[in-house]
Amino acid sequence: MLVVGAAVAILFTVFPAWDLAISSWFYDAGHRIFPLGGAPWAKTARSLANYIPWLIAAPAFAAIVLKLLFPRGKMFMGARAALLLALTMALGPGLVVNGLLKEEWGRPRPVHVDDFGGKDSFKPWYDNGGACPSNCSFVSGEGALGFWLTAPASLVPGPLGAVAMAGAVGFALAAGGLRIAFGGHFFTDVVFSGVIVVLIVVLARAWLYDRPAAPTDAGLEAAIGKAGEGLHRAVRATARALAAGGRRTASAAATALREAWSALRGAA
């Protein structure tokens, strides 16, 4: 994926109009619309492509939250798997894609550029000076969700792992392809969403599983439990501080929070 991203970056920097050419395949110039955007089956497929990754990620978030709330209880899934899924979802589709790039990179969507009946000027992928104020075209949020499925696929052992990975990439390409056909994203928006998310997954996987000093499930679960205990102490100390209005108790709350953070750092 990273090699593909490098090739696309070079080619679409030299030939930025290729993005317009690809989007034009799905545009009806006579009616000035992207017809597939109104097809009921395509709308249903888009909704499913949004929901499926979150349904897969939800147990991981639940496992971590429950461990923080009930530190002495045992997690219902492996701690490393839970953290891999939750962390990559939060950082990739969450923070980097939707929190930063889509809000700050002002590239207009295909439906908004004058080549396809809109009012804005087309901007190549590397130009963040477009007229879009927020929720912009670069990069594809739904493509990012699709490519996030490489995280759970990386946990599938043996020969089935390759099948799972191929399925994840195929799902992502289908989800991203729909957005291109709808006029919601350019080709490069989808490709670079994949590059970003896959890179985050690879780095998280290396940190949690593949490096020589990688944490164990038991060690990481214990660290999350200690963080939960620290948070409990912080909440109790804060409640006492609010009730008593004393500086000492507020200091104890700060100390407990630092202990919770140290516990999580220690797992690394």
Backbone torsions as a table, in degrees:
resi	resn	phi	psi	omega
1	MET	NA	-39.1	-179.6
2	LEU	-67.8	-36.7	177.4
3	VAL	-66.2	-42.7	177.3
4	VAL	-60.3	-42.7	179.7
5	GLY	-61.8	-41.5	178.7
6	ALA	-63.9	-41.5	179.6
7	ALA	-64.9	-43.2	179.4
8	VAL	-64.9	-39.9	179.6
9	ALA	-59.4	-44.1	-179.2
10	ILE	-67.9	-50.8	-175.1
11	LEU	-64.3	-42.9	-175.5
12	PHE	-84.1	-6.2	168.0
13	THR	-81.8	-40.2	178.5
14	VAL	-74.1	-38.6	-177.7
15	PHE	-124.0	69.5	-176.4
16	PRO	-62.9	-25.1	-178.7
17	ALA	-67.8	-12.1	176.7
18	TRP	-60.9	-32.8	177.0
19	ASP	-60.0	-44.2	177.8
20	LEU	-64.4	-39.6	-178.6
21	ALA	-63.2	-42.6	-179.6
22	ILE	-65.8	-44.9	178.9
23	SER	-63.5	-30.9	-178.5
24	SER	-66.4	-21.5	177.8
25	TRP	-60.7	-26.8	-173.7
26	PHE	-106.9	5.4	-175.1
27	TYR	-103.1	132.5	175.4
28	ASP	-96.0	99.3	-175.8
29	ALA	-65.2	-31.0	-179.4
30	GLY	-64.1	-41.4	-179.1
31	HIS	-100.6	-3.7	177.3
32	ARG	57.5	44.7	178.5
33	ILE	-142.3	164.9	167.4
34	PHE	-98.6	99.2	-168.8
35	PRO	-57.9	-36.1	-175.4
36	LEU	-64.5	-23.5	180.0
37	GLY	-62.3	-20.7	179.8
38	GLY	-101.6	-0.2	-178.1
39	ALA	-75.7	126.9	-177.9
40	PRO	-57.6	-42.9	-178.2
41	TRP	-64.4	-34.8	179.8
42	ALA	-70.1	-37.9	176.8
43	LYS	-64.0	-40.6	178.3
44	THR	-64.6	-43.9	178.8
45	ALA	-61.2	-39.4	178.5
46	ARG	-63.4	-43.5	179.4
47	SER	-61.3	-44.5	178.7
48	LEU	-62.1	-40.5	-180.0
49	ALA	-64.1	-26.1	176.2
50	ASN	-79.0	-38.7	-173.5
51	TYR	-78.9	-38.5	-172.2
52	ILE	-58.2	-48.5	179.0
53	PRO	-59.7	-39.2	179.8
54	TRP	-68.1	-35.1	176.3
55	LEU	-63.7	-34.5	178.7
56	ILE	-74.8	-35.6	-177.9
57	ALA	-78.2	-26.4	-172.9
58	ALA	-55.4	-45.1	179.4
59	PRO	-59.9	-33.5	179.9
60	ALA	-65.9	-46.1	177.3
61	PHE	-62.4	-41.2	-179.7
62	ALA	-62.8	-41.5	-178.9
63	ALA	-61.6	-42.0	-179.3
64	ILE	-70.3	-44.9	-179.5
65	VAL	-62.6	-42.8	179.5
66	LEU	-64.0	-37.6	178.1
67	LYS	-66.2	-37.0	177.2
68	LEU	-69.0	-37.0	179.3
69	LEU	-75.0	-36.4	-178.4
70	PHE	-125.9	77.4	-171.6
71	PRO	-58.5	-27.3	-177.3
72	ARG	-85.8	-11.0	178.2
73	GLY	-78.8	160.8	180.0
74	LYS	-93.9	138.2	178.4
75	MET	-67.0	142.4	-177.8
76	PHE	-83.5	-2.5	172.5
77	MET	-142.8	162.3	-178.5
78	GLY	-55.9	138.3	-176.3
79	ALA	-64.4	-39.4	-179.0
80	ARG	-67.3	-41.9	178.4
81	ALA	-62.9	-43.7	179.9
82	ALA	-61.6	-44.5	-178.3
83	LEU	-69.6	-37.2	177.5
84	LEU	-59.4	-48.2	-177.4
85	LEU	-68.2	-46.4	-177.2
86	ALA	-68.8	-43.0	-176.7
87	LEU	-66.5	-44.3	-178.9
88	THR	-68.6	-35.1	176.5
89	MET	-66.9	-43.6	-178.1
90	ALA	-67.5	-41.0	-176.8
91	LEU	-80.0	-43.4	-174.3
92	GLY	-75.7	-86.7	178.5
93	PRO	-59.1	-29.3	-177.7
94	GLY	-77.2	-79.9	-171.3
95	LEU	-72.0	-56.7	-171.6
96	VAL	-68.9	-47.5	-174.4
97	VAL	-76.9	-62.3	-174.4
98	ASN	-83.0	-32.7	-177.8
99	GLY	-78.4	-34.9	-175.0
100	LEU	-110.8	-67.1	-170.5
101	LEU	-61.8	-49.9	-175.5
102	LYS	-67.4	-22.4	179.2
103	GLU	-90.1	-25.5	-173.3
104	GLU	-109.8	-20.7	-177.1
105	TRP	-94.4	103.9	-167.2
106	GLY	-78.1	31.2	-178.7
107	ARG	-72.2	123.1	177.8
108	PRO	-68.7	150.6	175.9
109	ARG	-73.5	159.1	178.5
110	PRO	-52.7	-41.8	-178.0
111	VAL	-66.4	-14.4	-177.5
112	HIS	-101.2	-5.2	-178.3
113	VAL	-92.1	153.5	-173.9
114	ASP	-66.8	-19.9	176.8
115	ASP	-65.0	-24.1	-177.9
116	PHE	-123.7	35.8	173.1
117	GLY	88.1	3.3	178.3
118	GLY	-91.1	-164.8	-176.3
119	LYS	-114.1	-12.9	-173.9
120	ASP	-94.8	158.3	176.7
121	SER	-83.9	142.6	176.9
122	PHE	-64.5	139.8	174.9
123	LYS	-125.4	133.7	175.5
124	PRO	-66.6	167.7	-172.5
125	TRP	-59.2	-30.7	-175.0
126	TYR	-87.0	-3.0	-177.2
127	ASP	-102.4	113.3	-179.0
128	ASN	-98.6	19.0	-177.2
129	GLY	-99.6	26.0	-178.3
130	GLY	-76.3	178.8	-174.6
131	ALA	-85.8	-5.7	-177.4
132	CYS	-68.3	127.5	-178.2
133	PRO	-82.5	-34.0	-179.1
134	SER	-166.2	165.8	-177.2
135	ASN	48.9	56.4	-170.9
136	CYS	-89.4	-175.1	-171.6
137	SER	-76.1	-35.8	-174.7
138	PHE	-99.8	118.5	-1.7
139	VAL	-104.7	-175.6	-177.8
140	SER	-78.6	119.3	177.4
141	GLY	-68.1	-39.2	-179.1
142	GLU	-74.8	-32.9	171.6
143	GLY	-62.3	-40.5	178.7
144	ALA	-62.1	-42.1	176.9
145	LEU	-60.3	-43.3	179.7
146	GLY	-63.0	-46.7	-179.0
147	PHE	-69.6	-20.5	175.1
148	TRP	-61.1	-25.6	179.6
149	LEU	-61.2	-13.3	173.3
150	THR	-65.4	-22.1	178.1
151	ALA	-66.4	-57.3	176.1
152	PRO	-63.8	-32.2	179.0
153	ALA	-63.2	-32.6	-179.6
154	SER	-68.6	-13.9	179.7
155	LEU	-91.1	-8.6	-179.2
156	VAL	-77.7	123.3	-174.7
157	PRO	-82.8	161.9	170.9
158	GLY	66.9	-160.6	-177.3
159	PRO	-59.7	-27.8	179.3
160	LEU	-67.2	-18.8	178.4
161	GLY	-62.0	-41.0	178.8
162	ALA	-66.1	-37.4	178.0
163	VAL	-65.3	-44.0	179.5
164	ALA	-62.8	-40.5	-179.3
165	MET	-67.0	-41.0	177.3
166	ALA	-63.4	-39.4	177.5
167	GLY	-64.8	-39.6	179.2
168	ALA	-63.8	-45.7	179.7
169	VAL	-66.0	-40.9	177.8
170	GLY	-61.9	-41.9	176.8
171	PHE	-59.9	-45.3	-178.8
172	ALA	-63.5	-42.0	179.9
173	LEU	-66.1	-37.4	177.9
174	ALA	-66.8	-44.9	179.5
175	ALA	-63.4	-45.0	178.2
176	GLY	-66.7	-37.0	178.4
177	GLY	-62.5	-37.9	176.7
178	LEU	-61.9	-40.1	-179.2
179	ARG	-66.8	-35.6	175.6
180	ILE	-65.3	-45.1	-178.9
181	ALA	-65.4	-28.9	178.1
182	PHE	-77.2	-11.9	-173.3
183	GLY	81.1	15.3	-178.3
184	GLY	-88.3	-22.6	-178.4
185	HIS	-149.3	154.6	170.5
186	PHE	-86.4	164.8	179.0
187	PHE	-55.4	-45.0	-177.9
188	THR	-67.1	-27.8	176.5
189	ASP	-60.7	-41.2	-178.4
190	VAL	-72.3	-45.4	-178.1
191	VAL	-61.0	-46.2	-176.6
192	PHE	-74.2	-23.9	171.6
193	SER	-64.1	-38.0	177.0
194	GLY	-67.6	-42.7	179.6
195	VAL	-58.9	-47.0	-177.0
196	ILE	-64.2	-49.2	-175.3
197	VAL	-69.5	-43.4	179.8
198	VAL	-63.1	-39.0	176.9
199	LEU	-61.4	-43.0	177.9
200	ILE	-63.1	-41.9	178.6
201	VAL	-63.0	-44.6	-179.7
202	VAL	-61.4	-44.7	-178.9
203	LEU	-66.9	-41.9	179.3
204	ALA	-66.3	-40.1	178.0
205	ARG	-62.8	-42.5	179.0
206	ALA	-63.6	-40.8	-179.0
207	TRP	-67.1	-40.7	-173.8
208	LEU	-88.7	-26.3	-171.7
209	TYR	-126.4	-42.3	-162.2
210	ASP	-98.4	-15.6	179.9
211	ARG	-78.8	158.3	-176.8
212	PRO	-58.7	-38.8	-177.5
213	ALA	-102.1	34.0	-178.9
214	ALA	-62.6	144.8	179.5
215	PRO	-69.8	156.1	173.1
216	THR	-90.2	164.2	176.6
217	ASP	-59.9	-43.9	-178.2
218	ALA	-64.2	-43.3	-179.3
219	GLY	-65.7	-41.6	-179.5
220	LEU	-70.0	-37.6	177.5
221	GLU	-63.8	-40.7	177.5
222	ALA	-63.0	-39.6	179.5
223	ALA	-64.8	-41.7	177.9
224	ILE	-64.4	-39.3	176.7
225	GLY	-62.2	-42.3	177.4
226	LYS	-63.9	-38.8	176.6
227	ALA	-61.9	-40.6	177.3
228	GLY	-62.9	-42.2	177.7
229	GLU	-62.7	-40.2	177.6
230	GLY	-63.0	-40.0	178.0
231	LEU	-65.5	-38.7	177.3
232	HIS	-61.3	-44.8	179.1
233	ARG	-63.6	-39.2	179.5
234	ALA	-63.3	-41.1	179.7
235	VAL	-65.2	-43.9	179.6
236	ARG	-63.9	-42.6	-179.7
237	ALA	-65.9	-39.0	178.6
238	THR	-64.7	-40.6	178.7
239	ALA	-62.8	-40.9	178.0
240	ARG	-65.9	-37.6	-180.0
241	ALA	-64.9	-41.2	179.3
242	LEU	-66.7	-36.2	-179.7
243	ALA	-73.4	-41.6	-175.2
244	ALA	-93.5	-22.8	-177.8
245	GLY	67.4	23.7	-176.3
246	GLY	-97.5	146.1	-179.7
247	ARG	-72.0	-32.7	-178.5
248	ARG	-61.6	-43.3	-178.1
249	THR	-68.7	-35.6	176.4
250	ALA	-63.5	-38.6	177.0
251	SER	-63.8	-38.1	178.1
252	ALA	-63.9	-36.7	177.5
253	ALA	-64.4	-42.6	178.7
254	ALA	-63.3	-39.9	177.9
255	THR	-62.7	-42.6	179.8
256	ALA	-64.0	-37.8	177.7
257	LEU	-65.9	-40.2	177.8
258	ARG	-63.6	-37.5	177.7
259	GLU	-64.4	-39.4	178.6
260	ALA	-63.0	-43.8	179.6
261	TRP	-65.3	-41.0	179.4
262	SER	-63.0	-35.7	179.4
263	ALA	-64.2	-42.2	179.1
264	LEU	-67.7	-40.6	179.1
265	ARG	-65.1	-34.6	-179.3
266	GLY	-64.5	-25.7	179.5
267	ALA	-69.2	-22.4	179.3
268	ALA	-76.5	NA	NA
